[in-house]
């Protein structure tokens, strides 16, 4: 075998590399090489001699084609990937980037996974000066390999199943253009550590469709700009039991990660006993009075009160019976709950098959005649979830005529002896009247639940609906409704409605006692500029006839205010000490006559602080009321405008009006996460899920741009 060439030479560089005749592309048996051409792989920059020449051109006249031979592959004897068609430079350039991590102008860098990391690498590189900057101060690389980048971008889109809409989104364009450090790393420093208020926490558990358990942890605070923030701080996977001790270990990690242990405020949680254990465990690491710091979600309070109205005093026993019951026995258990139970059975029966649903649709059309435009589906409750029971009752009353016609035409199948005898669940006139009474009584509860699920940090309404100050107002409103209903049913015969009202009212009063364990609920309403002590005097002393509650409220709010006064005194004293130390030398030279009769800075500040602090709460409660104060939709903004008048109360107000009234934000996070963990994406690592949801939540809340 004749060796075709002994070496290939780089144009203009004086460098060469020996060729191995065992490279099959250079063997004489393949095709004879007539000559060697020289070609640069990339265009040179402004400076000469900067371009890599890692390939030489081999020409085969018989084929009328030229090829590029990779020097690195040839020297490593990786002959199968060494030769590329010479009609263009794209394939050879891509080969050098992928196989050897060589880019234009001689850069050699590790492979980068996505265009995001490419931008980040370019921005953070310190190898050479980076003259370009974005509007955020992130530096960009001064050189860019367009072909390599496009290739990697397309690979990323294909390999990661990124949709074309996502790959061409405006936000992705911004990321690619601006690049920089990971913005999420700026959040703790920029927001939580600069919070003007305490950082309150709410957390809850959730089970994803793939069976993984997650614990969502949210922080609630007022930032340095005076705006209320609800921030997702963590969504770790919960491994192990759903015990309070286990939950506390995960929450502790989140608290320490953001360094907010010294700023912890209150905890807004549902009524699960495990949450009490969780706080007691956290108190070992972060000392606190758990009975004062533990707040209860008003949505869960409403839920438990209404469940008592519908199912009686022993709801847990009823639920336990349903869990262990057969299908037929569960019908019998529900039938004992009066009209609501029989409606549940009837709705469940109709919804079970499409044939029965079609019958109900035809009956609606028959009753509507020529006016039929659309039909309604019957609604089945979600077992003991009271709001779904309200929806079921409301829809049944809309379909009353069709349901009554369905009952009149129903016949038990002749060849199915075990078929449910639906006549046991037929609704009569008295049942319909009972359902109407339940619907009318539960309607305010339903509306309040939806109202309290709102965000208290909506623009122009910070601290509005969904804030903790509304909890007592909501409970008072329901108290009055119960009182009116009890008076109306006082002389009625025993019924499910009457007994339900008594059970619900008792449950509501139980939760009044639980809210007394912390002054937060009363203080938040007392510091609302549209309510104050006047609200309690009017509603608690007069309407609800609870004068003792009123005096207890004044004592609790006053004690809480005194705590803030003492804290403010300590901070003021510390500032004065620093100032006095700096001024000692100057004051020593002051003339005796000039200083005669003047207060020292320390004495003056202490005296003025004492006079103002002891009267500040009274001044607020007795201030003149103006028309604009009667309906303040944004209490935080009001306090921002009056912070100089009431500096201590302002600090107190920031802490109170940054507390949510419900843990509904956790449910919103879980609803968003459901969209990510689907049947097609059920193998996502929990760490990926958490990182994705954190970034999404911060973007949606405007915490990162």
Number of C-alpha atoms within 10 A of each C-alpha: 8 8 12 16 15 10 10 20 17 18 14 9 9 7 10 13 14 13 18 18 16 12 14 12 19 20 18 14 10 9 15 15 17 12 11 15 16 16 17 16 21 16 12 14 11 7 7 7 12 13 16 18 21 20 27 24 21 25 20 15 13 10 8 7 12 18 21 25 24 22 20 16 19 20 14 9 15 12 18 11 13 22 21 20 16 20 11 12 16 16 15 22 20 19 18 20 22 16 12 15 16 20 20 23 17 12 10 13 12 10 15 13 12 16 19 20 17 18 22 21 18 20 23 16 13 9 6 8 11 17 9 12 16 13 7 9 11 18 23 24 19 13 10 13 11 9 16 18 16 12 14 20 17 15 14 16 15 12 9 10 10 12 11 10 8 11 16 10 11 11 12 14 12 11 14 16 13 20 26 24 16 10 13 15 9 12 16 16 13 14 19 25 16 14 24 20 26 25 27 24 25 25 25 22 18 19 14 16 12 13 9 13 20 21 22 24 23 24 24 29 31 28 21 15 11 17 20 26 25 25 21 25 26 23 31 20 20 20 13 9 10 13 13 19 18 17 25 21 14 18 23 15 13 19 20 11 13 15 15 19 16 12 17 20 23 24 25 27 22 22 15 12 10 17 22 17 18 19 23 21 20 19 14 9 11 15 13 16 12 20 15 15 19 21 26 22 22 30 23 17 20 23 19 19 27 25 23 24 27 26 25 21 19 11 15 11 9 16 13 10 13 17 9 10 13 11 10 11 13 15 22 17 16 21 19 12 17 19 25 25 20 23 26 23 23 23 22 16 17 21 18 10 10 10 11 14 18 14 14 23 17 14 20 21 17 13 13 14 10 8 9 11 8 9 14 13 15 22 20 22 18 13 12 15 13 23 19 16 23 23 17 21 26 20 16 22 16 12 19 14 14 22 22 15 15 18 16 11 8 11 11 13 11 7 7 8 9 9 11 15 12 15 13 13 23 18 20 11 8 10 16 18 13 18 23 15 12 22 19 13 17 18 14 13 22 19 10 17 21 12 13 24 21 18 21 25 24 16 11 13 17 25 29 25 23 27 24 30 26 22 26 18 18 16 19 19 15 20 17 15 17 19 14 12 17 16 10 11 16 11 9 9 7 10 11 17 21 18 18 21 25 19 21 25 22 16 20 21 13 12 17 14 10 12 19 17 16 20 20 25 22 26 24 26 23 24 24 25 22 20 18 18 22 13 16 25 18 13 18 19 16 11 12 16 13 14 15 10 16 20 14 14 21 16 12 19 21 15 13 15 21 16 12 17 23 13 13 17 18 12 11 15 15 11 12 17 13 10 13 15 9 11 12 10 10 9 12 9 8 10 9 9 8 8 11 8 8 10 11 12 14 15 12 12 15 15 13 10 16 14 10 16 23 13 11 19 20 11 14 17 16 12 9 8 11 8 8 10 15 11 11 17 19 21 23 28 17 16 23 15 11 13 15 11 14 19 17 23 22 21 19 21 23 26 22 29 31 32 34 36 30 27 24 22 22 20 16 13 20 22 12 13 18 13 9 17 16 14 9 8 11 14 10 13 10 16 12 10 17 20 14 14 21 19 16 17 19 19 13 11 14 10 18 15 10
